[in-house]
Amino acid sequence: MLYANNFRGKIPLELYIQLQNKFPQFDRETETAWLLRIKHNPMLAQKMFGTREFNTELIQAVQRRAMAQAGARRTGQEKAGPALIKLTQPGDQQAKTTIAQRYKEEFMVENENQYKYASEAYALLLEQFDEFTPPNGSVFWNGINELALAKLVDQWNTELQGEVFGQLEATTAARYVNKQFEWEDGAFKNYFTEVSDRLGQGARGHVTSVVRCGLRHDSIFTITELPRMLKSMEDKIKSRQTPIVTDLTIVVIEPKHLENRSIAAFTNNEITMIPIVRPKEWRINGRDDCTIDAHVNISARVREYWTLRGQKPESAAATKIKKDFAQLIKWP
């Protein structure tokens, strides 16, 4: 049995397993001989490049390069934009720089650490973003560990054998660049604001959100996604059409206004009970870390629409979140 913690090969473990499954190693065949054999196998490209793992890695590489090209700063780097990796092995001083120099001349602004085609790269990122999520499956958030939420969404979809739930960091292209770049003014921050807005526009049916203590006053969900959905509902109702978003459940972990509740769900008109909270410092880790600014407000038309629909149960996603919420307020 091969375990990740004792694998010492130069090939990534996932790729190694795929290769072993598709091109089994012969008895008494050394790994060197096995690699040499499959390297010259005419079916190698056809069998490997069509795998889910390869497709995912390729999409990740394209998205991250475009984000850097657009002017975002990679996590751990001092400057925004592209960065050439310095060679660190013995004898590097003799390494040729022809390719690197040609790359700079063709793609980068002279004397600046910036791509010539930054705006085109950013436009391509937005063009490739697909904001549509399954009906009744859109999940938004603020104030929780979004990577943990993304992992849960992926787990739920795997268990249900299909994409039943959709979430920005779990089922859209945003997952390929999330946590890979610094959250600062510029391309990366603008990207998440724009795609989050589009995700709100693409939501359909019964929408779910999960927040901590309340709606943070400056979160993307509070100032962009939620207003967009409520405005869309208002416009549809005004024109006597059925809204695309019909219901909304917001799950609040450690609600600021309910001291004895660890978690509570609010559906449709009940969301007016949810406080809009402001952190005392920079982050909210519990009720004591925030103050109440105001409460969610909805228009008379939307309120009447929900009243006429009658009491609706919480969303399916909300039920799952309430079961697994402890994972959403933990960080590694």
Sine and cosine of phi, psi and omega as CSV:
sin_phi,cos_phi,sin_psi,cos_psi,sin_omega,cos_omega
0.00,0.00,0.76,-0.65,-0.02,-1.00
-0.99,-0.15,0.78,-0.62,0.01,-1.00
-0.90,-0.44,0.51,-0.86,-0.03,-1.00
-0.87,0.49,-0.57,0.82,-0.09,-1.00
-0.97,0.23,-0.18,0.98,0.05,-1.00
-0.88,-0.47,0.17,0.99,0.05,-1.00
-0.99,0.15,0.79,-0.62,-0.08,-1.00
-0.84,-0.54,0.20,0.98,-0.04,-1.00
-0.96,0.29,0.31,-0.95,0.04,-1.00
-0.98,0.19,-0.38,0.92,0.05,-1.00
-0.98,0.18,0.69,-0.73,0.07,-1.00
-0.81,0.59,0.62,-0.79,-0.08,-1.00
-0.82,0.57,-0.70,0.72,-0.03,-1.00
-0.87,0.50,-0.68,0.74,0.01,-1.00
-0.93,0.38,-0.63,0.77,0.02,-1.00
-0.85,0.52,-0.71,0.70,-0.01,-1.00
-0.90,0.43,-0.67,0.74,0.02,-1.00
-0.88,0.48,-0.70,0.72,0.01,-1.00
-0.90,0.44,-0.67,0.75,0.00,-1.00
-0.90,0.43,-0.60,0.80,0.00,-1.00
-0.94,0.34,-0.62,0.78,-0.08,-1.00
-1.00,0.02,-0.47,0.88,0.02,-1.00
-0.73,-0.68,0.98,0.21,-0.09,-1.00
-0.83,0.56,0.63,-0.78,0.03,-1.00
-0.98,0.22,0.72,-0.69,-0.01,-1.00
-0.94,0.34,0.38,-0.93,0.11,-0.99
-0.87,0.48,0.70,-0.71,0.02,-1.00
0.91,0.40,0.16,0.99,0.07,-1.00
-1.00,0.07,0.80,-0.60,0.02,-1.00
-0.94,0.34,0.35,-0.94,0.00,-1.00
-0.91,0.40,-0.54,0.84,0.04,-1.00
-0.90,0.44,-0.71,0.70,0.01,-1.00
-0.92,0.39,-0.61,0.79,0.02,-1.00
-0.89,0.46,-0.71,0.70,0.01,-1.00
-0.90,0.43,-0.63,0.77,0.01,-1.00
-0.90,0.43,-0.63,0.78,-0.01,-1.00
-0.92,0.40,-0.75,0.66,-0.07,-1.00
-0.96,0.27,-0.39,0.92,0.03,-1.00
-0.88,0.48,-0.55,0.83,-0.03,-1.00
-0.98,-0.18,0.16,0.99,0.03,-1.00
-0.96,0.26,0.83,-0.55,-0.04,-1.00
-0.90,0.44,-0.27,0.96,-0.02,-1.00
-1.00,-0.05,0.00,1.00,-0.08,-1.00
-0.85,0.53,-0.80,0.60,-0.05,-1.00
-0.88,0.47,-0.70,0.71,-0.05,-1.00
-0.89,0.45,-0.64,0.77,-0.06,-1.00
-0.98,0.19,-0.52,0.85,-0.12,-0.99
-1.00,-0.10,-0.63,0.77,-0.10,-1.00
-0.96,0.29,-0.23,0.97,0.04,-1.00
-1.00,-0.06,0.07,1.00,-0.04,-1.00
-0.97,0.24,0.41,-0.91,0.03,-1.00
-0.88,0.47,-0.62,0.78,-0.02,-1.00
-0.90,0.44,-0.68,0.73,-0.01,-1.00
-0.92,0.39,-0.69,0.73,0.01,-1.00
-0.86,0.51,-0.67,0.74,0.00,-1.00
-0.90,0.44,-0.72,0.70,-0.01,-1.00
-0.90,0.44,-0.60,0.80,0.00,-1.00
-0.92,0.39,-0.70,0.71,0.02,-1.00
-0.89,0.45,-0.67,0.75,0.04,-1.00
-0.85,0.53,-0.72,0.69,-0.03,-1.00
-0.88,0.47,-0.68,0.73,-0.02,-1.00
-0.91,0.41,-0.72,0.69,-0.04,-1.00
-0.90,0.43,-0.68,0.73,-0.04,-1.00
-0.94,0.34,-0.61,0.79,0.04,-1.00
-0.91,0.42,-0.68,0.73,0.00,-1.00
-0.89,0.45,-0.62,0.79,0.01,-1.00
-0.91,0.42,-0.68,0.74,0.05,-1.00
-0.91,0.42,-0.66,0.75,0.01,-1.00
-0.89,0.45,-0.53,0.85,0.01,-1.00
-0.96,0.27,-0.19,0.98,0.07,-1.00
0.93,-0.37,0.17,0.99,0.05,-1.00
-0.98,0.18,0.41,-0.91,-0.02,-1.00
-0.98,-0.20,0.86,-0.51,0.01,-1.00
-0.90,0.44,0.56,-0.83,0.05,-1.00
-0.86,0.52,0.80,-0.60,0.02,-1.00
1.00,-0.07,-0.13,0.99,0.01,-1.00
-0.98,-0.19,0.48,-0.88,-0.06,-1.00
-0.98,0.19,-0.56,0.83,-0.09,-1.00
-0.88,-0.48,0.43,-0.90,0.06,-1.00
-0.97,0.26,0.32,-0.95,0.07,-1.00
1.00,0.01,-0.31,-0.95,-0.06,-1.00
-0.96,0.28,0.34,-0.94,0.05,-1.00
-0.54,-0.84,0.77,-0.64,0.07,-1.00
-1.00,0.10,0.76,-0.65,-0.03,-1.00
-0.98,0.21,0.80,-0.60,0.00,-1.00
-0.97,0.24,0.63,-0.78,0.05,-1.00
-0.98,0.21,0.65,-0.76,-0.08,-1.00
-0.79,-0.61,0.07,1.00,-0.03,-1.00
-1.00,0.08,0.36,-0.93,0.04,-1.00
-0.84,0.55,0.68,-0.73,0.01,-1.00
1.00,0.05,0.10,0.99,-0.03,-1.00
-0.90,0.44,-0.42,0.91,-0.04,-1.00
-0.90,0.43,-0.31,0.95,0.04,-1.00
-1.00,-0.05,-0.03,1.00,-0.06,-1.00
-0.91,0.42,0.63,-0.77,-0.01,-1.00
-0.98,0.21,0.55,-0.83,-0.04,-1.00
-0.90,-0.43,0.22,0.98,-0.07,-1.00
-0.84,0.54,-0.74,0.68,-0.06,-1.00
-0.91,0.40,-0.68,0.73,0.00,-1.00
-0.88,0.47,-0.65,0.76,-0.01,-1.00
-0.92,0.39,-0.67,0.74,0.02,-1.00
-0.90,0.43,-0.62,0.78,0.02,-1.00
-0.87,0.50,-0.72,0.70,0.01,-1.00
-0.87,0.49,-0.69,0.72,-0.05,-1.00
-0.91,0.41,-0.60,0.80,-0.09,-1.00
-1.00,0.09,-0.54,0.84,-0.18,-0.98
-0.89,-0.45,-0.23,0.97,-0.13,-0.99
-0.88,-0.47,0.51,-0.86,0.05,-1.00
-0.93,0.37,0.71,-0.70,-0.08,-1.00
-0.87,0.49,0.74,-0.67,0.04,-1.00
0.91,0.42,0.24,0.97,0.04,-1.00
-0.73,-0.69,0.55,-0.83,0.03,-1.00
-1.00,0.06,0.92,0.40,-0.10,-1.00
-0.50,-0.87,0.63,-0.78,0.04,-1.00
-0.97,0.25,0.51,-0.86,0.06,-1.00
-0.93,0.36,-0.47,0.88,-0.13,-0.99
-0.92,-0.38,0.68,0.73,-0.05,-1.00
-0.89,0.46,-0.72,0.69,-0.03,-1.00
-0.91,0.40,-0.60,0.80,0.03,-1.00
-0.92,0.39,-0.61,0.79,0.01,-1.00
-0.91,0.42,-0.66,0.75,0.01,-1.00
-0.92,0.40,-0.66,0.75,0.02,-1.00
-0.88,0.47,-0.60,0.80,0.02,-1.00
-0.91,0.41,-0.65,0.76,0.04,-1.00
-0.85,0.52,-0.71,0.70,-0.01,-1.00
-0.93,0.36,-0.60,0.80,-0.01,-1.00
-0.91,0.42,-0.58,0.82,-0.05,-1.00
-0.99,0.12,-0.16,0.99,-0.05,-1.00
-0.98,0.21,0.79,-0.62,0.04,-1.00
-0.96,-0.29,0.93,-0.37,-0.13,-0.99
-1.00,0.02,-0.06,1.00,-0.09,-1.00
-0.99,0.13,0.75,-0.67,0.02,-1.00
-0.85,-0.53,0.26,-0.97,-0.07,-1.00
-0.86,0.50,0.57,-0.82,0.09,-1.00
-0.83,0.56,0.70,-0.72,0.00,-1.00
0.92,0.39,0.17,0.98,-0.10,-1.00
-0.89,-0.45,-0.06,1.00,-0.06,-1.00
-0.92,0.38,0.74,-0.67,0.00,-1.00
-0.81,-0.59,0.84,-0.55,0.03,-1.00
-0.92,-0.39,0.15,-0.99,-0.06,-1.00
-0.38,-0.92,0.30,-0.95,0.38,-0.93
-0.36,-0.93,0.60,-0.80,0.07,-1.00
0.99,0.16,0.17,0.99,0.02,-1.00
-0.83,-0.56,0.07,-1.00,0.02,-1.00
-0.98,0.21,0.98,-0.19,-0.10,-0.99
-0.92,0.38,-0.44,0.90,0.04,-1.00
-0.94,0.35,-0.60,0.80,0.07,-1.00
-0.92,0.40,-0.63,0.78,0.04,-1.00
-0.91,0.42,-0.68,0.73,0.02,-1.00
-0.87,0.49,-0.65,0.76,0.02,-1.00
-0.91,0.42,-0.64,0.77,0.03,-1.00
-0.91,0.41,-0.69,0.72,0.01,-1.00
-0.86,0.51,-0.69,0.72,0.03,-1.00
-0.89,0.46,-0.65,0.76,0.02,-1.00
-0.90,0.44,-0.71,0.70,0.01,-1.00
-0.88,0.47,-0.70,0.72,-0.01,-1.00
-0.91,0.42,-0.60,0.80,0.04,-1.00
-0.90,0.43,-0.70,0.72,0.01,-1.00
-0.89,0.45,-0.59,0.81,-0.03,-1.00
-1.00,-0.01,0.00,1.00,0.08,-1.00
0.84,0.54,0.75,0.67,0.05,-1.00
0.19,-0.98,0.22,-0.98,0.01,-1.00
-0.99,0.10,1.00,0.00,0.00,-1.00
-1.00,-0.02,-0.56,0.83,-0.01,-1.00
-0.89,-0.46,0.62,-0.79,0.02,-1.00
-0.82,-0.57,0.64,-0.77,-0.06,-1.00
-0.46,-0.89,0.58,-0.82,-0.15,-0.99
-0.78,0.62,-0.78,0.63,-0.08,-1.00
-1.00,0.05,-0.01,1.00,-0.06,-1.00
-0.93,-0.36,-0.66,0.75,-0.15,-0.99
-0.83,-0.55,0.10,1.00,0.03,-1.00
-0.89,-0.45,0.11,-0.99,-0.03,-1.00
-0.90,0.44,-0.29,0.96,0.00,-1.00
-0.87,0.49,-0.42,0.91,-0.03,-1.00
-0.92,0.40,-0.35,0.94,-0.04,-1.00
-0.98,0.19,-0.33,0.94,-0.01,-1.00
-0.90,-0.44,-0.19,0.98,-0.02,-1.00
-0.87,0.49,0.72,-0.69,-0.01,-1.00
0.93,0.37,0.07,1.00,0.03,-1.00
-1.00,-0.09,-0.23,0.97,-0.03,-1.00
-0.73,-0.68,0.39,-0.92,-0.03,-1.00
-0.97,0.25,0.66,-0.75,0.00,-1.00
-0.99,0.13,1.00,-0.09,-0.03,-1.00
-0.51,-0.86,0.26,-0.97,-0.01,-1.00
-0.82,0.57,0.71,-0.71,-0.02,-1.00
0.69,-0.72,-0.35,-0.94,-0.15,-0.99
-0.84,0.54,-0.71,0.70,-0.09,-1.00
-0.91,0.41,-0.75,0.66,0.00,-1.00
-0.90,0.43,-0.67,0.74,0.03,-1.00
-0.89,0.46,-0.63,0.78,0.00,-1.00
-0.85,0.52,-0.76,0.65,-0.04,-1.00
-0.92,0.38,-0.56,0.83,0.06,-1.00
-0.90,0.43,-0.70,0.72,-0.05,-1.00
-0.94,0.33,-0.70,0.71,-0.03,-1.00
-0.95,0.30,-0.50,0.87,0.08,-1.00
-0.91,0.41,-0.65,0.76,0.05,-1.00
-0.88,0.48,-0.69,0.72,0.01,-1.00
-0.92,0.38,-0.55,0.83,0.05,-1.00
-0.89,0.45,-0.63,0.78,0.06,-1.00
-0.90,0.44,-0.60,0.80,0.03,-1.00
-0.94,0.35,-0.51,0.86,-0.06,-1.00
-1.00,0.04,-0.12,0.99,-0.03,-1.00
-0.92,0.38,0.58,-0.82,-0.03,-1.00
-0.64,-0.77,0.50,-0.87,0.09,-1.00
0.96,0.30,-0.72,-0.69,-0.03,-1.00
-1.00,-0.03,0.92,-0.38,-0.07,-1.00
-0.99,-0.13,0.54,-0.84,-0.02,-1.00
-0.83,-0.56,0.57,-0.82,0.15,-0.99
-0.65,-0.76,0.50,-0.87,0.08,-1.00
-0.79,-0.61,0.77,-0.64,-0.05,-1.00
-0.71,-0.70,0.20,-0.98,0.02,-1.00
-0.91,-0.42,0.84,-0.55,0.00,-1.00
0.95,0.32,-0.55,0.84,-0.01,-1.00
0.21,-0.98,-0.22,-0.97,0.04,-1.00
-1.00,0.07,0.91,-0.42,0.01,-1.00
-0.89,0.45,0.70,-0.71,-0.17,-0.99
-0.88,0.48,-0.43,0.90,-0.09,-1.00
-0.88,-0.48,0.25,0.97,-0.03,-1.00
-0.97,0.24,0.38,-0.93,0.02,-1.00
-0.88,0.47,-0.61,0.79,-0.01,-1.00
-0.90,0.43,-0.67,0.74,-0.05,-1.00
-0.94,0.34,-0.68,0.74,-0.13,-0.99
-0.99,-0.15,-0.23,0.97,-0.05,-1.00
-0.82,-0.58,-0.88,0.48,-0.16,-0.99
-0.92,0.38,-0.78,0.63,-0.03,-1.00
-0.89,0.45,-0.76,0.65,0.04,-1.00
-0.85,0.53,-0.61,0.79,0.01,-1.00
-0.89,0.46,-0.71,0.71,-0.01,-1.00
-0.91,0.41,-0.70,0.72,0.00,-1.00
-0.91,0.41,-0.59,0.80,0.04,-1.00
-0.92,0.40,-0.65,0.76,0.04,-1.00
-0.89,0.46,-0.67,0.74,0.05,-1.00
-0.89,0.46,-0.71,0.70,0.00,-1.00
-0.84,0.54,-0.71,0.70,-0.04,-1.00
-0.91,0.41,-0.67,0.74,0.00,-1.00
-0.91,0.42,-0.71,0.71,0.00,-1.00
-0.89,0.46,-0.66,0.75,-0.01,-1.00
-0.87,0.49,-0.60,0.80,-0.01,-1.00
-1.00,-0.02,0.20,0.98,0.06,-1.00
0.88,0.48,0.64,0.77,0.09,-1.00
-0.90,-0.44,0.37,-0.93,0.04,-1.00
-0.96,0.27,0.80,-0.60,0.01,-1.00
-0.87,0.49,0.51,-0.86,0.06,-1.00
-0.95,0.32,-0.69,0.72,0.16,-0.99
-1.00,-0.01,0.86,-0.50,-0.07,-1.00
-0.98,-0.21,-0.52,0.85,-0.04,-1.00
-0.60,-0.80,0.36,-0.93,-0.03,-1.00
-0.57,-0.82,0.82,-0.57,0.11,-0.99
-0.89,-0.46,0.79,-0.61,0.07,-1.00
-0.91,-0.41,0.86,-0.52,0.05,-1.00
-1.00,-0.06,0.80,-0.60,-0.02,-1.00
-0.92,-0.39,0.89,-0.46,0.08,-1.00
-1.00,0.08,0.76,-0.65,-0.04,-1.00
0.77,0.64,0.87,0.50,-0.04,-1.00
-0.84,0.54,0.75,-0.66,-0.05,-1.00
-0.87,0.49,-0.57,0.82,-0.10,-1.00
-1.00,-0.01,-0.05,1.00,0.02,-1.00
-0.81,-0.59,0.99,0.11,-0.15,-0.99
-0.87,0.49,-0.45,0.90,-0.07,-1.00
-0.99,-0.12,0.09,1.00,-0.03,-1.00
-0.94,-0.35,0.74,-0.67,0.07,-1.00
-0.99,0.12,-0.43,0.90,0.01,-1.00
-0.35,-0.94,0.55,-0.84,0.01,-1.00
-0.49,-0.87,0.55,-0.84,0.02,-1.00
-0.90,-0.43,0.67,-0.75,-0.03,-1.00
-0.81,-0.59,0.79,-0.61,-0.07,-1.00
-0.87,-0.49,0.73,-0.68,0.05,-1.00
0.82,0.57,-0.86,-0.50,-0.08,-1.00
-0.87,0.49,-0.36,0.93,0.00,-1.00
-0.92,0.40,-0.31,0.95,-0.06,-1.00
-0.92,0.39,-0.25,0.97,0.05,-1.00
-0.93,0.37,-0.24,0.97,0.04,-1.00
-0.98,0.17,-0.26,0.97,-0.10,-0.99
-0.98,0.21,0.77,-0.64,0.03,-1.00
-0.98,0.19,0.49,-0.87,0.20,-0.98
-1.00,-0.09,0.87,-0.50,-0.16,-0.99
-0.94,-0.35,0.46,-0.89,0.02,-1.00
-0.83,-0.56,0.78,-0.62,0.00,-1.00
-0.93,0.36,0.59,-0.81,0.07,-1.00
-0.95,0.31,-0.57,0.82,0.10,-1.00
-0.92,-0.39,-0.75,-0.66,-0.04,-1.00
-0.98,-0.20,-0.27,0.96,-0.09,-1.00
-0.65,-0.76,0.51,-0.86,0.04,-1.00
-0.96,-0.29,0.93,-0.38,0.04,-1.00
-0.95,-0.31,0.05,1.00,-0.01,-1.00
0.15,-0.99,0.03,-1.00,-0.07,-1.00
-0.85,0.53,-0.57,0.82,-0.07,-1.00
-0.96,0.30,-0.18,0.98,-0.07,-1.00
-1.00,-0.07,0.10,0.99,-0.07,-1.00
-0.56,-0.83,0.27,-0.96,0.09,-1.00
-0.82,-0.57,0.34,-0.94,-0.01,-1.00
-1.00,-0.03,0.81,-0.58,0.03,-1.00
-1.00,-0.02,-0.73,0.68,-0.07,-1.00
-0.27,-0.96,-0.30,-0.95,0.06,-1.00
-0.73,-0.68,0.33,-0.95,0.01,-1.00
-0.89,0.46,0.68,-0.73,0.01,-1.00
-0.88,-0.48,0.69,-0.72,0.07,-1.00
-0.79,-0.61,0.45,-0.89,-0.08,-1.00
-0.95,0.30,0.29,-0.96,0.01,-1.00
-0.89,0.46,-0.61,0.79,-0.01,-1.00
-0.90,0.44,-0.73,0.69,0.00,-1.00
-0.91,0.41,-0.65,0.76,0.02,-1.00
-0.87,0.49,-0.70,0.72,0.00,-1.00
-0.92,0.40,-0.64,0.77,0.02,-1.00
-0.85,0.52,-0.73,0.69,0.00,-1.00
-0.93,0.36,-0.56,0.83,0.04,-1.00
-0.90,0.44,-0.70,0.71,0.00,-1.00
-0.92,0.38,-0.47,0.88,0.03,-1.00
-0.95,0.31,-0.33,0.94,-0.02,-1.00
0.99,0.14,0.11,-0.99,-0.03,-1.00
-0.91,0.42,0.80,-0.61,0.01,-1.00
-0.92,-0.39,0.58,-0.82,0.06,-1.00
-0.94,0.34,0.34,-0.94,0.06,-1.00
-0.89,0.46,0.35,-0.94,-0.04,-1.00
-0.93,0.36,0.33,-0.94,0.04,-1.00
-0.88,0.47,-0.61,0.79,0.02,-1.00
-0.91,0.41,-0.62,0.79,0.01,-1.00
-0.88,0.47,-0.64,0.77,0.02,-1.00
-0.88,0.47,-0.66,0.75,0.02,-1.00
-0.93,0.35,-0.65,0.76,0.01,-1.00
-0.88,0.47,-0.68,0.73,-0.01,-1.00
-0.88,0.47,-0.52,0.85,0.01,-1.00
-0.96,0.27,-0.59,0.81,-0.12,-0.99
-0.93,-0.37,0.27,0.96,-0.19,-0.98
-0.88,0.47,-0.45,0.89,-0.04,-1.00
-0.85,0.52,-0.51,0.86,0.00,-1.00
-0.94,0.33,-0.37,0.93,-0.11,-0.99
-0.99,0.11,-0.17,0.99,0.00,-1.00
-0.88,-0.47,0.44,0.90,0.09,-1.00
-0.87,-0.49,0.64,-0.77,0.07,-1.00
-0.85,-0.52,0.56,-0.83,0.00,-1.00
-0.84,0.54,0.00,0.00,0.00,0.00
